[in-house]
Amino acid sequence: MYPSLWQILIILGIFLLLFGHKRIREFGKSLGEALRDFKKGLEEKPDTSENNQTLSSTENSTNPQAPSSSTPSEKTK
């Protein structure tokens, strides 16, 4: 059994009375932005090989304690 047009209008009227038009407008705006960002995220297909190369090069340059090819005992000699 589906709700009739009058039942939907009554529910929308109660919803409007409870929350007010400003909150409903803000909710709609934030929901629209979230959906837009979600669709944009789905459309972007990152290339994993480029991301991995960029990630590894930035980790080595920013991490001062990055492992090196020599062992600590070799550095002290």
Biopython code that builds the backbone (N, CA, C, O; Angstrom):
import numpy as np
from Bio.PDB.StructureBuilder import StructureBuilder

atoms = [
    (1, "MET", "N", (0.848, -1.176, 0.000)),
    (1, "MET", "CA", (0.000, 0.000, 0.000)),
    (1, "MET", "C", (0.895, 1.242, 0.000)),
    (1, "MET", "O", (1.726, 1.415, 0.891)),
    (2, "TYR", "N", (0.721, 2.083, -0.984)),
    (2, "TYR", "CA", (1.514, 3.297, -1.134)),
    (2, "TYR", "C", (0.763, 4.481, -0.533)),
    (2, "TYR", "O", (-0.467, 4.514, -0.560)),
    (3, "PRO", "N", (1.503, 5.461, 0.014)),
    (3, "PRO", "CA", (0.828, 6.642, 0.573)),
    (3, "PRO", "C", (0.232, 7.499, -0.539)),
    (3, "PRO", "O", (0.788, 7.607, -1.631)),
    (4, "SER", "N", (-0.897, 8.097, -0.237)),
    (4, "SER", "CA", (-1.557, 8.960, -1.225)),
    (4, "SER", "C", (-0.899, 10.337, -1.215)),
    (4, "SER", "O", (-0.047, 10.627, -0.376)),
    (5, "LEU", "N", (-1.301, 11.163, -2.144)),
    (5, "LEU", "CA", (-0.758, 12.513, -2.259)),
    (5, "LEU", "C", (-1.046, 13.317, -1.002)),
    (5, "LEU", "O", (-0.182, 14.065, -0.544)),
    (6, "TRP", "N", (-2.247, 13.182, -0.428)),
    (6, "TRP", "CA", (-2.608, 13.935, 0.769)),
    (6, "TRP", "C", (-1.757, 13.520, 1.968)),
    (6, "TRP", "O", (-1.365, 14.360, 2.778)),
    (7, "GLN", "N", (-1.475, 12.237, 2.076)),
    (7, "GLN", "CA", (-0.643, 11.772, 3.187)),
    (7, "GLN", "C", (0.786, 12.313, 3.076)),
    (7, "GLN", "O", (1.393, 12.684, 4.081)),
    (8, "ILE", "N", (1.312, 12.355, 1.865)),
    (8, "ILE", "CA", (2.655, 12.897, 1.649)),
    (8, "ILE", "C", (2.689, 14.384, 1.982)),
    (8, "ILE", "O", (3.637, 14.854, 2.611)),
    (9, "LEU", "N", (1.660, 15.133, 1.564)),
    (9, "LEU", "CA", (1.594, 16.566, 1.858)),
    (9, "LEU", "C", (1.493, 16.832, 3.361)),
    (9, "LEU", "O", (2.110, 17.770, 3.867)),
    (10, "ILE", "N", (0.726, 16.020, 4.071)),
    (10, "ILE", "CA", (0.597, 16.188, 5.520)),
    (10, "ILE", "C", (1.937, 15.917, 6.203)),
    (10, "ILE", "O", (2.329, 16.653, 7.108)),
    (11, "ILE", "N", (2.638, 14.872, 5.780)),
    (11, "ILE", "CA", (3.944, 14.546, 6.368)),
    (11, "ILE", "C", (4.943, 15.667, 6.082)),
    (11, "ILE", "O", (5.703, 16.049, 6.972)),
    (12, "LEU", "N", (4.957, 16.197, 4.864)),
    (12, "LEU", "CA", (5.846, 17.308, 4.530)),
    (12, "LEU", "C", (5.513, 18.564, 5.331)),
    (12, "LEU", "O", (6.416, 19.295, 5.740)),
    (13, "GLY", "N", (4.222, 18.821, 5.559)),
    (13, "GLY", "CA", (3.812, 19.968, 6.365)),
    (13, "GLY", "C", (4.275, 19.838, 7.810)),
    (13, "GLY", "O", (4.749, 20.809, 8.399)),
    (14, "ILE", "N", (4.144, 18.659, 8.378)),
    (14, "ILE", "CA", (4.608, 18.426, 9.751)),
    (14, "ILE", "C", (6.128, 18.580, 9.824)),
    (14, "ILE", "O", (6.658, 19.168, 10.766)),
    (15, "PHE", "N", (6.805, 18.055, 8.838)),
    (15, "PHE", "CA", (8.262, 18.162, 8.775)),
    (15, "PHE", "C", (8.690, 19.628, 8.713)),
    (15, "PHE", "O", (9.652, 20.027, 9.369)),
    (16, "LEU", "N", (7.980, 20.418, 7.932)),
    (16, "LEU", "CA", (8.269, 21.850, 7.819)),
    (16, "LEU", "C", (8.006, 22.573, 9.134)),
    (16, "LEU", "O", (8.778, 23.451, 9.517)),
    (17, "LEU", "N", (6.937, 22.222, 9.824)),
    (17, "LEU", "CA", (6.632, 22.852, 11.110)),
    (17, "LEU", "C", (7.673, 22.497, 12.175)),
    (17, "LEU", "O", (8.027, 23.341, 12.998)),
    (18, "LEU", "N", (8.157, 21.271, 12.163)),
    (18, "LEU", "CA", (9.124, 20.843, 13.171)),
    (18, "LEU", "C", (10.494, 21.475, 12.968)),
    (18, "LEU", "O", (11.118, 21.921, 13.931)),
    (19, "PHE", "N", (10.962, 21.520, 11.746)),
    (19, "PHE", "CA", (12.336, 21.942, 11.496)),
    (19, "PHE", "C", (12.463, 23.362, 10.957)),
    (19, "PHE", "O", (13.501, 23.993, 11.157)),
    (20, "GLY", "N", (11.468, 23.874, 10.297)),
    (20, "GLY", "CA", (11.543, 25.214, 9.735)),
    (20, "GLY", "C", (12.202, 25.213, 8.370)),
    (20, "GLY", "O", (12.944, 24.294, 8.027)),
    (21, "HIS", "N", (11.927, 26.247, 7.598)),
    (21, "HIS", "CA", (12.408, 26.270, 6.216)),
    (21, "HIS", "C", (13.918, 26.488, 6.126)),
    (21, "HIS", "O", (14.544, 26.030, 5.171)),
    (22, "LYS", "N", (14.518, 27.183, 7.107)),
    (22, "LYS", "CA", (15.966, 27.424, 7.049)),
    (22, "LYS", "C", (16.754, 26.136, 7.239)),
    (22, "LYS", "O", (17.710, 25.875, 6.508)),
    (23, "ARG", "N", (16.356, 25.330, 8.217)),
    (23, "ARG", "CA", (17.066, 24.065, 8.441)),
    (23, "ARG", "C", (16.873, 23.104, 7.280)),
    (23, "ARG", "O", (17.799, 22.380, 6.914)),
    (24, "ILE", "N", (15.701, 23.088, 6.707)),
    (24, "ILE", "CA", (15.454, 22.195, 5.566)),
    (24, "ILE", "C", (16.295, 22.644, 4.383)),
    (24, "ILE", "O", (16.836, 21.808, 3.659)),
    (25, "ARG", "N", (16.413, 23.948, 4.175)),
    (25, "ARG", "CA", (17.235, 24.468, 3.087)),
    (25, "ARG", "C", (18.711, 24.121, 3.311)),
    (25, "ARG", "O", (19.396, 23.703, 2.378)),
    (26, "GLU", "N", (19.201, 24.293, 4.541)),
    (26, "GLU", "CA", (20.596, 23.946, 4.859)),
    (26, "GLU", "C", (20.845, 22.454, 4.668)),
    (26, "GLU", "O", (21.886, 22.050, 4.149)),
    (27, "PHE", "N", (19.887, 21.644, 5.088)),
    (27, "PHE", "CA", (20.017, 20.205, 4.927)),
    (27, "PHE", "C", (20.078, 19.823, 3.454)),
    (27, "PHE", "O", (20.897, 18.994, 3.057)),
    (28, "GLY", "N", (19.229, 20.416, 2.659)),
    (28, "GLY", "CA", (19.239, 20.139, 1.217)),
    (28, "GLY", "C", (20.536, 20.575, 0.562)),
    (28, "GLY", "O", (21.065, 19.884, -0.309)),
    (29, "LYS", "N", (21.046, 21.725, 0.983)),
    (29, "LYS", "CA", (22.299, 22.222, 0.413)),
    (29, "LYS", "C", (23.466, 21.301, 0.768)),
    (29, "LYS", "O", (24.272, 20.958, -0.097)),
    (30, "SER", "N", (23.558, 20.901, 2.033)),
    (30, "SER", "CA", (24.659, 20.027, 2.441)),
    (30, "SER", "C", (24.533, 18.643, 1.804)),
    (30, "SER", "O", (25.541, 18.022, 1.466)),
    (31, "LEU", "N", (23.312, 18.165, 1.642)),
    (31, "LEU", "CA", (23.111, 16.872, 0.983)),
    (31, "LEU", "C", (23.519, 16.953, -0.486)),
    (31, "LEU", "O", (24.125, 16.017, -1.009)),
    (32, "GLY", "N", (23.197, 18.052, -1.154)),
    (32, "GLY", "CA", (23.588, 18.239, -2.549)),
    (32, "GLY", "C", (25.093, 18.309, -2.720)),
    (32, "GLY", "O", (25.642, 17.731, -3.658)),
    (33, "GLU", "N", (25.773, 19.022, -1.806)),
    (33, "GLU", "CA", (27.235, 19.103, -1.874)),
    (33, "GLU", "C", (27.876, 17.743, -1.641)),
    (33, "GLU", "O", (28.853, 17.389, -2.302)),
    (34, "ALA", "N", (27.328, 16.985, -0.703)),
    (34, "ALA", "CA", (27.874, 15.658, -0.420)),
    (34, "ALA", "C", (27.714, 14.735, -1.621)),
    (34, "ALA", "O", (28.634, 13.988, -1.956)),
    (35, "LEU", "N", (26.562, 14.779, -2.269)),
    (35, "LEU", "CA", (26.339, 13.951, -3.454)),
    (35, "LEU", "C", (27.249, 14.372, -4.600)),
    (35, "LEU", "O", (27.755, 13.522, -5.333)),
    (36, "ARG", "N", (27.460, 15.672, -4.759)),
    (36, "ARG", "CA", (28.336, 16.179, -5.812)),
    (36, "ARG", "C", (29.779, 15.707, -5.585)),
    (36, "ARG", "O", (30.451, 15.270, -6.519)),
    (37, "ASP", "N", (30.241, 15.799, -4.340)),
    (37, "ASP", "CA", (31.596, 15.341, -4.025)),
    (37, "ASP", "C", (31.732, 13.834, -4.215)),
    (37, "ASP", "O", (32.767, 13.352, -4.677)),
    (38, "PHE", "N", (30.694, 13.097, -3.862)),
    (38, "PHE", "CA", (30.718, 11.643, -4.028)),
    (38, "PHE", "C", (30.797, 11.269, -5.504)),
    (38, "PHE", "O", (31.572, 10.389, -5.879)),
    (39, "LYS", "N", (30.016, 11.920, -6.331)),
    (39, "LYS", "CA", (30.057, 11.642, -7.771)),
    (39, "LYS", "C", (31.398, 12.027, -8.369)),
    (39, "LYS", "O", (31.918, 11.325, -9.237)),
    (40, "LYS", "N", (31.965, 13.144, -7.909)),
    (40, "LYS", "CA", (33.278, 13.562, -8.392)),
    (40, "LYS", "C", (34.335, 12.531, -8.003)),
    (40, "LYS", "O", (35.234, 12.232, -8.789)),
    (41, "GLY", "N", (34.228, 11.995, -6.806)),
    (41, "GLY", "CA", (35.162, 10.973, -6.355)),
    (41, "GLY", "C", (35.036, 9.690, -7.147)),
    (41, "GLY", "O", (36.034, 9.007, -7.381)),
    (42, "LEU", "N", (33.829, 9.352, -7.564)),
    (42, "LEU", "CA", (33.633, 8.152, -8.373)),
    (42, "LEU", "C", (34.178, 8.327, -9.786)),
    (42, "LEU", "O", (34.676, 7.373, -10.383)),
    (43, "GLU", "N", (34.085, 9.538, -10.319)),
    (43, "GLU", "CA", (34.551, 9.791, -11.674)),
    (43, "GLU", "C", (36.071, 9.789, -11.763)),
    (43, "GLU", "O", (36.632, 9.406, -12.790)),
    (44, "GLU", "N", (36.743, 10.214, -10.692)),
    (44, "GLU", "CA", (38.200, 10.234, -10.698)),
    (44, "GLU", "C", (38.723, 8.819, -10.510)),
    (44, "GLU", "O", (38.408, 8.153, -9.523)),
    (45, "LYS", "N", (39.518, 8.372, -11.458)),
    (45, "LYS", "CA", (40.119, 7.051, -11.356)),
    (45, "LYS", "C", (41.620, 7.249, -11.221)),
    (45, "LYS", "O", (42.314, 7.465, -12.214)),
    (46, "PRO", "N", (42.118, 7.176, -10.002)),
    (46, "PRO", "CA", (43.549, 7.428, -9.810)),
    (46, "PRO", "C", (44.401, 6.326, -10.424)),
    (46, "PRO", "O", (44.042, 5.149, -10.398)),
    (47, "ASP", "N", (45.542, 6.737, -10.978)),
    (47, "ASP", "CA", (46.497, 5.792, -11.521)),
    (47, "ASP", "C", (47.385, 5.350, -10.364)),
    (47, "ASP", "O", (48.149, 6.149, -9.822)),
    (48, "THR", "N", (47.285, 4.088, -9.990)),
    (48, "THR", "CA", (47.973, 3.615, -8.794)),
    (48, "THR", "C", (49.480, 3.636, -8.946)),
    (48, "THR", "O", (50.181, 3.842, -7.955)),
    (49, "SER", "N", (50.012, 3.432, -10.143)),
    (49, "SER", "CA", (51.463, 3.438, -10.295)),
    (49, "SER", "C", (52.027, 4.835, -10.084)),
    (49, "SER", "O", (53.090, 4.979, -9.481)),
    (50, "GLU", "N", (51.343, 5.864, -10.565)),
    (50, "GLU", "CA", (51.811, 7.235, -10.354)),
    (50, "GLU", "C", (51.696, 7.614, -8.886)),
    (50, "GLU", "O", (52.587, 8.269, -8.344)),
    (51, "ASN", "N", (50.603, 7.210, -8.232)),
    (51, "ASN", "CA", (50.427, 7.532, -6.823)),
    (51, "ASN", "C", (51.482, 6.843, -5.966)),
    (51, "ASN", "O", (52.003, 7.451, -5.031)),
    (52, "ASN", "N", (51.802, 5.606, -6.261)),
    (52, "ASN", "CA", (52.801, 4.894, -5.476)),
    (52, "ASN", "C", (54.175, 5.525, -5.645)),
    (52, "ASN", "O", (54.918, 5.637, -4.670)),
    (53, "GLN", "N", (54.530, 5.939, -6.855)),
    (53, "GLN", "CA", (55.823, 6.564, -7.081)),
    (53, "GLN", "C", (55.900, 7.903, -6.368)),
    (53, "GLN", "O", (56.928, 8.231, -5.775)),
    (54, "THR", "N", (54.842, 8.667, -6.419)),
    (54, "THR", "CA", (54.827, 9.964, -5.761)),
    (54, "THR", "C", (54.886, 9.777, -4.246)),
    (54, "THR", "O", (55.590, 10.515, -3.556)),
    (55, "LEU", "N", (54.156, 8.803, -3.733)),
    (55, "LEU", "CA", (54.150, 8.542, -2.306)),
    (55, "LEU", "C", (55.535, 8.140, -1.819)),
    (55, "LEU", "O", (55.995, 8.653, -0.799)),
    (56, "SER", "N", (56.203, 7.248, -2.513)),
    (56, "SER", "CA", (57.498, 6.773, -2.058)),
    (56, "SER", "C", (58.547, 7.879, -2.136)),
    (56, "SER", "O", (59.416, 7.951, -1.268)),
    (57, "SER", "N", (58.492, 8.733, -3.140)),
    (57, "SER", "CA", (59.479, 9.806, -3.234)),
    (57, "SER", "C", (59.260, 10.852, -2.153)),
    (57, "SER", "O", (60.233, 11.407, -1.643)),
    (58, "THR", "N", (58.008, 11.142, -1.783)),
    (58, "THR", "CA", (57.762, 12.119, -0.735)),
    (58, "THR", "C", (58.087, 11.549, 0.635)),
    (58, "THR", "O", (58.526, 12.289, 1.515)),
    (59, "GLU", "N", (57.884, 10.254, 0.838)),
    (59, "GLU", "CA", (58.214, 9.648, 2.121)),
    (59, "GLU", "C", (59.715, 9.703, 2.371)),
    (59, "GLU", "O", (60.145, 9.995, 3.487)),
    (60, "ASN", "N", (60.513, 9.427, 1.353)),
    (60, "ASN", "CA", (61.954, 9.429, 1.523)),
    (60, "ASN", "C", (62.491, 10.825, 1.781)),
    (60, "ASN", "O", (63.449, 10.988, 2.537)),
    (61, "SER", "N", (61.896, 11.829, 1.170)),
    (61, "SER", "CA", (62.405, 13.191, 1.343)),
    (61, "SER", "C", (61.943, 13.812, 2.651)),
    (61, "SER", "O", (62.629, 14.680, 3.190)),
    (62, "THR", "N", (60.789, 13.388, 3.179)),
    (62, "THR", "CA", (60.275, 14.006, 4.399)),
    (62, "THR", "C", (60.617, 13.219, 5.645)),
    (62, "THR", "O", (60.566, 13.785, 6.737)),
    (63, "ASN", "N", (60.960, 11.956, 5.547)),
    (63, "ASN", "CA", (61.226, 11.127, 6.702)),
    (63, "ASN", "C", (62.729, 11.104, 6.973)),
    (63, "ASN", "O", (63.465, 10.444, 6.239)),
    (64, "PRO", "N", (63.207, 11.806, 8.008)),
    (64, "PRO", "CA", (64.646, 11.836, 8.255)),
    (64, "PRO", "C", (65.191, 10.500, 8.742)),
    (64, "PRO", "O", (66.393, 10.256, 8.637)),
    (65, "GLN", "N", (64.348, 9.641, 9.265)),
    (65, "GLN", "CA", (64.805, 8.358, 9.757)),
    (65, "GLN", "C", (64.521, 7.247, 8.760)),
    (65, "GLN", "O", (64.328, 6.096, 9.152)),
    (66, "ALA", "N", (64.492, 7.573, 7.501)),
    (66, "ALA", "CA", (64.245, 6.579, 6.466)),
    (66, "ALA", "C", (65.400, 5.598, 6.452)),
    (66, "ALA", "O", (66.554, 5.995, 6.612)),
    (67, "PRO", "N", (65.102, 4.323, 6.263)),
    (67, "PRO", "CA", (66.167, 3.328, 6.257)),
    (67, "PRO", "C", (67.123, 3.559, 5.097)),
    (67, "PRO", "O", (66.707, 3.863, 3.979)),
    (68, "SER", "N", (68.399, 3.410, 5.380)),
    (68, "SER", "CA", (69.400, 3.598, 4.341)),
    (68, "SER", "C", (70.019, 2.255, 3.998)),
    (68, "SER", "O", (69.722, 1.239, 4.627)),
    (69, "SER", "N", (70.881, 2.265, 2.996)),
    (69, "SER", "CA", (71.473, 1.015, 2.538)),
    (69, "SER", "C", (72.546, 0.508, 3.483)),
    (69, "SER", "O", (72.854, -0.684, 3.475)),
    (70, "SER", "N", (73.126, 1.385, 4.301)),
    (70, "SER", "CA", (74.185, 0.942, 5.215)),
    (70, "SER", "C", (73.604, 0.688, 6.602)),
    (70, "SER", "O", (72.604, 1.295, 6.985)),
    (71, "THR", "N", (74.217, -0.187, 7.328)),
    (71, "THR", "CA", (73.767, -0.498, 8.682)),
    (71, "THR", "C", (74.388, 0.496, 9.654)),
    (71, "THR", "O", (75.379, 1.139, 9.308)),
    (72, "PRO", "N", (73.844, 0.644, 10.849)),
    (72, "PRO", "CA", (74.415, 1.608, 11.799)),
    (72, "PRO", "C", (75.848, 1.296, 12.185)),
    (72, "PRO", "O", (76.608, 2.218, 12.481)),
    (73, "SER", "N", (76.245, 0.040, 12.192)),
    (73, "SER", "CA", (77.609, -0.285, 12.559)),
    (73, "SER", "C", (78.590, 0.178, 11.481)),
    (73, "SER", "O", (79.736, 0.506, 11.788)),
    (74, "GLU", "N", (78.152, 0.206, 10.229)),
    (74, "GLU", "CA", (79.015, 0.658, 9.154)),
    (74, "GLU", "C", (79.232, 2.173, 9.217)),
    (74, "GLU", "O", (80.292, 2.671, 8.839)),
    (75, "LYS", "N", (78.208, 2.904, 9.702)),
    (75, "LYS", "CA", (78.332, 4.360, 9.773)),
    (75, "LYS", "C", (79.338, 4.788, 10.842)),
    (75, "LYS", "O", (80.001, 5.813, 10.684)),
    (76, "THR", "N", (79.461, 4.032, 11.910)),
    (76, "THR", "CA", (80.353, 4.433, 12.990)),
    (76, "THR", "C", (81.819, 4.136, 12.696)),
    (76, "THR", "O", (82.692, 4.707, 13.348)),
    (77, "LYS", "N", (82.114, 3.276, 11.751)),
    (77, "LYS", "CA", (83.505, 2.912, 11.447)),
    (77, "LYS", "C", (84.227, 3.962, 10.687)),
    (77, "LYS", "O", (85.402, 3.791, 10.364)),
]
sb = StructureBuilder()
sb.init_structure("model")
sb.init_model(0)
sb.init_chain("A")
sb.init_seg("    ")
for serial, (resi, resn, name, xyz) in enumerate(atoms, 1):
    if name == "N":
        sb.init_residue(resn, " ", resi, " ")
    sb.init_atom(name, np.array(xyz, "f"), 0.0, 1.0, " ", f" {name:<3s}", serial, name[0])
structure = sb.get_structure()
